Structure formats: C-alpha cells, structure tokens
Amino acid sequence: MAAFVGLLGVLLGAFLGKGLERLLDLHRRRDRQIDMVFALHAEISAGQSAADDQNSEAEAAYLLENELPAGPSDRTDFVFDALKADLSILPQPVIHQIVLYYRLAEQSNMLTDFLGSQAYSGQSPEERRRYRRNLLIALADQKVAAGEALNALETFIAESGATVPQRSRVASNQRTNGADHDKSPDPA
C-alpha cells in the first residue's frame, strides 16, 4: 500500500509539474504574442502613413505628370520578415489581415520598382500613365489593408487588457530629402 501511495505521489507530482510547465509556456507565448502585435502595430502604422503620403493629391499628381515615383520602394518591414517563417506566434484573429497588408505592400513595392525598368520605359506614354494610375490604386488598397490590420491588432491589444497605442503619423522620406512634389521639377 505504501508503494502505491508513493507511486501515486510521484505521478501526481509529475502531472502537476507538467501542468505548471504548460501554464508557464502559455504565459510566455501570450507575452510574445503581445510583443509581436505591438511591433507589427508600429510597423504597419508607419507603412500606412507612408502609403498615405505617397498617395496624397500632390504626390499623385506629380507621379502622373512627371513619371517619377513618390520615393523608392520601402522594404524595411523587419518585424514581419522575422515572423514570416513561423506565423503561428501571431494570434489567429489577426493573421489574415496582417498577411493581406504585407502582400499588398510588397505588390506596391514591385510596382514602384518596375518604374525604373527598361520594360516600363519602352511602353507608350498612355501605357505608362495607366501603369502609374494602377500604382496609385495599389497604394490606396495598401492603405485600406493597413487600416484593417491595425483595427485587428488594436482589438487584440484591447482584449488582452493592454493599452492600445496611437497610430503613428510618420512623414515619408521624400519630405526629409527636400523634395517638393507640389510643383514641377526645376530643369536647371
């Protein structure tokens, strides 16, 4: 009987130990999820701001008139790049919106890069103008997807009991280099 009680004690101890270990793992995972959600919120918020700047009335008019992009393509999404190999760290309710946003962001990057290609410059003026309009549509779609992704992230943050951060309003890089796209370029 003593052996049975001893065996029962060992089994109970092992069971409780595993249960406690599992609870700690779940707690660590939840903390990591929240950290990743906050990081993605900052990255997507900056991307939304940049897409908004690039699709502003002045920038859009400049692109359509002068065939120059609002700036280089933006491949600085290091947070998402770090998560792409294992999206399972993200909470399930946000994965769809996050992946959609980053796919549209990459698509607008590829469209921007194409503006410097030989294939683009070999097109007729009408084809190039239509292509630039499509780039502006892609940027608008990216901005909408960013808003949806931010809404999903903010819902998760709020439901987690954390304080929802403000959306960033970061000026895009073409403003920091002195470019003024409110007027035509100076040919001098």
C-alpha positions in Angstrom: 0.0 0.0 0.0 2.8 2.4 0.8 4.4 1.7 -2.6 1.1 2.5 -4.2 0.7 5.8 -2.3 4.4 6.6 -3.2 3.7 5.9 -6.9 0.6 7.9 -6.8 2.5 10.8 -5.2 5.2 10.6 -7.9 2.5 10.6 -10.7 0.7 13.4 -9.1 3.9 15.4 -8.8 4.8 14.7 -12.4 1.3 15.7 -13.5 1.4 18.9 -11.6 4.9 19.7 -12.8 3.9 19.2 -16.4 0.8 21.3 -15.9 2.7 24.1 -14.3 5.3 23.9 -17.2 2.5 24.1 -19.7 0.9 27.1 -18.0 4.3 28.9 -18.0 4.7 28.1 -21.7 1.3 29.5 -22.4 2.1 32.6 -20.4 5.4 33.2 -22.3 3.6 32.6 -25.6 1.0 35.2 -24.7 3.7 37.7 -23.7 5.5 37.1 -27.0 2.3 37.4 -29.0 1.5 40.8 -27.3 5.1 42.0 -28.0 4.8 41.0 -31.7 1.4 42.6 -32.0 2.8 45.9 -30.7 5.8 45.7 -33.0 3.5 44.9 -36.0 1.2 47.8 -35.0 4.2 50.2 -35.1 5.4 48.9 -38.5 2.0 48.8 -40.2 1.1 52.2 -38.8 4.3 53.7 -40.4 3.5 51.9 -43.6 0.0 53.3 -43.7 1.4 56.7 -43.1 3.9 56.3 -46.0 1.2 55.0 -48.3 -1.0 57.9 -47.4 1.8 60.4 -48.1 2.7 58.7 -51.4 -1.0 58.8 -52.5 -1.6 62.3 -51.4 -3.2 64.6 -54.0 0.1 66.4 -54.7 2.2 63.3 -54.8 -0.3 61.5 -57.1 -0.4 64.5 -59.5 3.4 64.6 -59.5 3.7 60.9 -60.3 1.1 61.1 -63.1 2.6 64.2 -64.6 6.3 63.5 -64.2 6.5 59.7 -64.2 8.7 59.8 -61.0 7.7 57.7 -58.0 7.0 59.4 -54.7 10.1 57.6 -53.4 11.9 54.4 -53.6 10.1 51.1 -52.7 10.0 50.5 -49.0 11.5 47.2 -47.9 12.1 47.9 -44.3 9.5 45.6 -42.8 11.9 43.8 -40.5 9.3 42.8 -37.9 7.1 40.9 -40.4 10.2 39.5 -42.1 11.2 38.0 -38.7 7.8 36.4 -38.4 7.2 35.1 -41.9 8.9 31.7 -41.2 6.5 31.0 -38.3 3.3 32.9 -38.3 1.9 30.7 -35.6 3.3 33.1 -33.0 0.6 35.6 -34.1 -2.9 35.4 -32.6 -5.2 33.7 -35.1 -7.7 36.6 -35.3 -5.1 38.9 -36.8 -3.2 36.6 -39.2 -5.4 37.2 -42.2 -5.3 41.0 -42.1 -1.6 41.0 -41.4 -0.7 38.8 -44.3 -3.0 40.7 -46.7 -1.5 44.0 -45.7 2.1 42.8 -46.2 1.2 41.2 -49.5 -0.3 44.4 -50.8 2.7 46.3 -49.5 5.1 44.0 -51.4 2.9 44.4 -54.5 3.2 48.2 -54.4 6.9 47.9 -53.9 7.2 45.7 -57.0 5.1 48.2 -59.0 7.3 51.0 -57.8 10.5 49.2 -58.7 9.1 48.5 -62.2 9.0 52.2 -62.9 12.8 52.1 -63.3 12.8 49.2 -65.7 13.5 49.0 -69.4 10.2 47.3 -69.9 8.4 50.3 -68.4 10.3 52.9 -70.3 9.6 51.0 -73.6 5.9 51.4 -73.2 3.9 54.1 -74.9 3.1 57.3 -72.9 -0.5 56.1 -72.5 0.5 52.7 -71.2 3.0 54.3 -68.7 0.3 56.7 -67.4 -2.2 53.8 -67.0 0.6 51.9 -65.1 1.1 54.8 -62.8 -2.6 55.0 -62.1 -2.6 51.3 -61.2 0.3 52.0 -58.8 -1.8 54.7 -57.1 -4.7 52.3 -56.8 -2.3 49.7 -55.3 -1.2 52.3 -52.7 -4.8 53.1 -51.9 -5.5 49.4 -51.4 -2.4 49.1 -49.2 -3.7 51.9 -47.0 -7.1 50.3 -46.6 -5.5 47.0 -45.8 -3.3 48.7 -43.2 -6.3 50.2 -41.6 -8.0 46.8 -41.3 -4.8 45.2 -40.0 -4.4 47.9 -37.4 -8.1 47.5 -36.3 -7.5 43.8 -35.8 -4.3 44.4 -33.9 -5.9 47.1 -31.7 -8.9 44.8 -31.0 -6.5 42.1 -29.8 -4.5 44.5 -27.7 -7.6 45.9 -26.0 -9.0 42.3 -25.4 -5.6 41.5 -23.8 -6.0 44.3 -21.3 -3.1 46.3 -22.6 -3.3 50.0 -23.6 -3.8 50.4 -27.4 -1.0 52.6 -28.8 -1.8 55.5 -31.0 -1.3 55.1 -34.7 1.9 56.7 -35.9 2.0 59.6 -38.2 5.5 59.5 -39.6 6.4 61.7 -42.5 7.7 59.8 -45.5 11.3 60.0 -46.6 10.7 62.2 -49.6 9.9 65.1 -47.3 13.2 64.7 -45.4 15.2 64.9 -48.6 13.8 68.3 -49.5 11.7 67.2 -52.5 8.8 69.4 -53.1 6.3 67.5 -55.2 3.7 70.2 -55.0 5.3 71.7 -58.1 7.1 70.5 -61.2 10.8 69.7 -61.0 13.2 72.5 -61.8 15.0 71.6 -65.1 18.2 73.5 -64.0 
